[in-house]
């Protein structure tokens, strides 16, 4: 039973019970299996995000700067007050960063991470959709 639990939930029973205790879940509640699945699903999603960010950081040509852009913008446990603070934190990692550069490169970093997570960017998906559902003008030209 112990090994089946570890296979199904990805942790030992003791570690799972500790996480349940820390989360404040009442084990006498009948919805505990549902809570356990929610905890496991959240854990897997966070692990997927961590893996994707690590892949971006190590494999993309701009990975290191994209990592720091995403980190200070969204991932840091210390919430920065505004863009000026974020840019100040980025200066050791990205030289000559302006507000315009910050916003442009942040969008690029989000698109790159999106490509890793979902396999394509939103721009790519628009191109794909246009191939399947061309405009009336394009459809008339193809006839």
C-alpha positions as a Python dict, from the first residue, in 0.01 Angstrom:
ca = {
    (1, 'X'): (0, 0, 0),
    (2, 'X'): (287, 235, 83),
    (3, 'X'): (449, 194, -260),
    (4, 'X'): (113, 230, -437),
    (5, 'X'): (55, 556, -247),
    (6, 'X'): (401, 683, -342),
    (7, 'X'): (341, 597, -708),
    (8, 'X'): (-2, 760, -714),
    (9, 'X'): (81, 1075, -515),
    (10, 'X'): (454, 1111, -577),
    (11, 'X'): (547, 1132, -209),
    (12, 'X'): (565, 918, 100),
    (13, 'X'): (262, 891, 326),
    (14, 'X'): (449, 1079, 597),
    (15, 'X'): (541, 1367, 363),
    (16, 'X'): (185, 1380, 234),
    (17, 'X'): (38, 1388, 585),
    (18, 'X'): (284, 1661, 682),
    (19, 'X'): (176, 1871, 381),
    (20, 'X'): (-190, 1808, 472),
    (21, 'X'): (-122, 1918, 829),
    (22, 'X'): (63, 2231, 713),
    (23, 'X'): (-224, 2311, 474),
    (24, 'X'): (-469, 2284, 765),
    (25, 'X'): (-691, 2018, 609),
    (26, 'X'): (-920, 1828, 847),
    (27, 'X'): (-861, 1456, 787),
    (28, 'X'): (-1205, 1367, 920),
    (29, 'X'): (-1360, 1563, 631),
    (30, 'X'): (-1508, 1337, 361),
    (31, 'X'): (-1371, 1557, 84),
    (32, 'X'): (-1009, 1482, 184),
    (33, 'X'): (-941, 1265, -125),
    (34, 'X'): (-1054, 1555, -341),
    (35, 'X'): (-824, 1792, -150),
    (36, 'X'): (-538, 1546, -189),
    (37, 'X'): (-588, 1537, -566),
    (38, 'X'): (-603, 1918, -578),
    (39, 'X'): (-278, 1942, -382),
    (40, 'X'): (-113, 1690, -613),
    (41, 'X'): (-239, 1870, -925),
    (42, 'X'): (-110, 2204, -795),
    (43, 'X'): (225, 2044, -715),
    (44, 'X'): (254, 1903, -1067),
    (45, 'X'): (164, 2235, -1227),
    (46, 'X'): (424, 2418, -1018),
    (47, 'X'): (682, 2154, -1108),
    (48, 'X'): (597, 2194, -1478),
    (49, 'X'): (639, 2571, -1447),
    (50, 'X'): (973, 2534, -1264),
    (51, 'X'): (1100, 2289, -1528),
    (52, 'X'): (988, 2518, -1811),
    (53, 'X'): (1155, 2822, -1656),
    (54, 'X'): (1476, 2623, -1605),
    (55, 'X'): (1463, 2508, -1967),
    (56, 'X'): (1412, 2866, -2083),
    (57, 'X'): (1702, 2985, -1870),
    (58, 'X'): (1949, 2721, -1984),
    (59, 'X'): (1854, 2662, -2349),
    (60, 'X'): (1722, 2987, -2496),
    (61, 'X'): (1975, 3229, -2646),
    (62, 'X'): (1837, 3508, -2420),
    (63, 'X'): (1747, 3269, -2141),
    (64, 'X'): (1945, 3424, -1859),
    (65, 'X'): (1806, 3775, -1911),
    (66, 'X'): (1454, 3635, -1972),
    (67, 'X'): (1481, 3442, -1647),
    (68, 'X'): (1562, 3756, -1447),
    (69, 'X'): (1288, 3954, -1622),
    (70, 'X'): (1031, 3690, -1530),
    (71, 'X'): (1174, 3643, -1182),
    (72, 'X'): (1157, 4006, -1076),
    (73, 'X'): (830, 4071, -1260),
    (74, 'X'): (632, 3767, -1142),
    (75, 'X'): (821, 3500, -946),
    (76, 'X'): (1016, 3673, -672),
    (77, 'X'): (881, 3613, -319),
    (78, 'X'): (963, 3979, -253),
    (79, 'X'): (694, 4177, -435),
    (80, 'X'): (848, 4488, -584),
    (81, 'X'): (641, 4806, -571),
    (82, 'X'): (674, 4928, -930),
    (83, 'X'): (856, 4898, -1261),
    (84, 'X'): (1132, 5132, -1142),
    (85, 'X'): (1220, 4888, -863),
    (86, 'X'): (1211, 4596, -1104),
    (87, 'X'): (1442, 4774, -1347),
    (88, 'X'): (1680, 4859, -1062),
    (89, 'X'): (1696, 4490, -963),
    (90, 'X'): (1754, 4395, -1329),
    (91, 'X'): (2050, 4630, -1382),
    (92, 'X'): (2315, 4378, -1263),
    (93, 'X'): (2171, 4122, -1508),
    (94, 'X'): (2075, 4338, -1808),
    (95, 'X'): (2285, 4639, -1906),
    (96, 'X'): (2125, 4963, -2025),
    (97, 'X'): (1766, 4859, -1958),
    (98, 'X'): (1506, 5131, -2010),
    (99, 'X'): (1131, 5124, -1952),
    (100, 'X'): (1069, 5051, -2321),
    (101, 'X'): (1330, 4776, -2323),
    (102, 'X'): (1184, 4628, -2005),
    (103, 'X'): (833, 4605, -2147),
    (104, 'X'): (950, 4474, -2486),
    (105, 'X'): (1183, 4212, -2339),
    (106, 'X'): (928, 4109, -2075),
    (107, 'X'): (679, 4038, -2357),
    (108, 'X'): (949, 3837, -2539),
    (109, 'X'): (1023, 3640, -2221),
    (110, 'X'): (655, 3562, -2167),
    (111, 'X'): (620, 3451, -2530),
    (112, 'X'): (929, 3230, -2502),
    (113, 'X'): (801, 3069, -2181),
    (114, 'X'): (459, 3026, -2341),
    (115, 'X'): (623, 2844, -2632),
    (116, 'X'): (789, 2602, -2392),
    (117, 'X'): (473, 2543, -2190),
    (118, 'X'): (222, 2517, -2472),
    (119, 'X'): (439, 2439, -2774),
    (120, 'X'): (366, 2755, -2971),
    (121, 'X'): (315, 3125, -2922),
    (122, 'X'): (-12, 3310, -2946),
    (123, 'X'): (116, 3470, -3267),
    (124, 'X'): (182, 3123, -3410),
    (125, 'X'): (-165, 3010, -3313),
    (126, 'X'): (-319, 3305, -3502),
    (127, 'X'): (-123, 3204, -3812),
    (128, 'X'): (-241, 2845, -3773),
    (129, 'X'): (-604, 2953, -3725),
    (130, 'X'): (-584, 3170, -4036),
    (131, 'X'): (-475, 2866, -4237),
    (132, 'X'): (-779, 2671, -4120),
    (133, 'X'): (-1024, 2964, -4127),
    (134, 'X'): (-905, 3209, -4391),
    (135, 'X'): (-1063, 3552, -4433),
    (136, 'X'): (-1338, 3582, -4694),
    (137, 'X'): (-1093, 3780, -4907),
    (138, 'X'): (-831, 3503, -4884),
    (139, 'X'): (-1093, 3233, -4943),
    (140, 'X'): (-1206, 3408, -5260),
    (141, 'X'): (-850, 3418, -5392),
    (142, 'X'): (-801, 3044, -5330),
    (143, 'X'): (-1111, 2941, -5530),
}
